Amino acid sequence: KDNGDIVFAGSVSGGLWKSENNGSTWAFVSGFSENVGISSMCQTNNGTIYIGTGHFQENSTEDGAGSGYSGNGIYYTSDGGGSFTHLAGTESFDNVNEVVAKENTIFIASSNGLFQYNASLTQVLAGDILSLAIAEDGSVLICSDVDGETYISTDGGSTFNGISGNAPDQIPSD
């Protein structure tokens, strides 16, 4: 967040890379496991980078297709990639489909549900959450699950309401 020349890139088939010259050249980050597929990354306002591993739609074990690997939760670095720590409580998360930041809070869409993390991990929604997006100002969060249902939060992620259905003001399921 403080240096636009530094860019991180992850691979669903494993590995984390870092560029210090805005993507002109890349170096493998040896402090991060090369065998863990990376699905999503975000950075909070305080500069902490969170890395989600595994992804339902890119998992090599799902229907025998895909190029990715199962993951094992969320990792984070507070020192620009010098060292990584496993986020407690996420070790059993095989598929972290999205991780997004709102100030210094992160939201995690996973096969274990939708979670919020800011000093502690709290489950917000149950189910297999496939996708998650947040408005630039953080006011609206929207997610969908494996059953094609869509949920929205207009209070910054405190509560989520289902908006799928057949009424004109609803999003069709699937």
N, C-alpha and C positions, 0 to 999 in steps of 0.2 A: 504494500500500500504506500510505502514511502519512496520507492524506487521503481519507476516504470520500465527500467531496463531488465529487471529481474522477473522471469517468467518460469512457472513450473508446469510440467505436462506429465500426465500419467497415462498408462496403457491398461486396457481391460485384460490383456494377456500377461500383465505383470511389469512392474518397473516404474520408477519415478525419475524424471530428468529435470535439470535446471539450466536455464540460460541466464547469463549475466549481461548480455548485450542485445536484448530485445528479440531473441530468437535467431540470431545469426549463427551461433554455435551452441551446442548442447553438451552437457556432461551428465553422466549417470550419477544419481545420488546414492552413494554406497551405504549410507546409514539407514536406508529403507529397504525392506525385503523385496527382492526381485521376483519373488514367486507369488505375490499377492496382487490380484487384479484391481486396478483403481477405477472407480466408477464416477467419482465426483469430488470436487475440491471447492472450498470457499475460504475466505479470509474475513475475520471479524475486525471491528474498528480498532481493537487494541493490537492488531497485527498477527494474532494467532492464526495459523493455517490448519484447517481440518481436512482430512483426507478419508473419504469413504471407500470401502473395498467391497468387491463383489457386486454383481448386478443381475437381476432376474432375467432380463432379456438378452444378456450377453454371457450368460453362464454356460459353460461347456457341459454341465450335467443336465440341463433342461432339454429334454427331447433329443439329446445327443447332438445338438446344434450349438453354434456360437463359438467364439474364440476366447472367451474370458474364463476366469477361474472364480470359484467361490471365494468369498472374502472372510474376514473375521473382525468386522466392526470398523470403528473409527480410530484413526491415529491423529495426533496433532503435534505441531512444532511451534514453539514460541521464540525460537532463535534462528529463523530463516532457513530451516532445513539442516541445521547442524546436528540435532538429535530429535528423536521421535518418541512419543509416549502413547501407549494404548489408552483410549478413553474408557475408564472403568464403567462396566455395565453393558458394553457393546461387544464383548468378546464372542458372544454367540450369534451375532448378526451376520449370517452368511451372505445376504444381499442388501447392501446399502445402495439404494437406487438413486437417491439424490441427497445432498447435504447443502443447505443454504444458510446464509448469515443474515441476521437482522441486528445491527449494532454489535453487541458482544454476546448475543444469543444465537445458537444454531438450531435448526430444525432438521430432522433426519427422517427421510422416507425410506422404510426398510421392509423386509419380509416379516419383521417382528412388530410392525405398526409404525405410527407416526410419533416421533419423540421430540421433545424440546430439551435443550441443555443450556443451562447458565448456572454453573457451580454444582448443579445436580441434574440427573437425568429423570425426566418425567414423561410417561406415556400420555399422548394427547388423543390418539385414535388407535383402535385395535384393527387388525387385518393386515393384508399384504398391500402396502402402499407403493405404487409403481412410479408415480411422478409427483413433483412438487415444484412450485414456482412462487416467487414473492415479488410484489410490486417494488419498484425502485425506492419508494419512500417507506416501505415496510408496513404499509397500512392494510394490505390485502394479501392473504396467502391462499393458494388453491392447490388441491391435490386430488389424485384419483387412485382407485384401488384396482386390484386384479379382476374384480367383478364388473368393472366399467362404471362404477359410481364416482361421482364428483362431489367434493366437499370444499366449502369456502369459509374463510375466517375474515371478518371485517374489523376485528378488534386486536389485530397484531398477533394472532395465534393463541389467544386465551381460550377461545371456543371455536368449534367448527360445526357447520350445519350442512346437511346433505342438500344438494340442489339438483339431483337427477330425477327425472320423471317424464311424464307425458304432457304436463301443462305448458302453455305458451311461454311462461317465464322460467322454465327449467331446461337443463341440458339433458338431452336424451342419453339414457344409459348406453354404454359401449361407445 
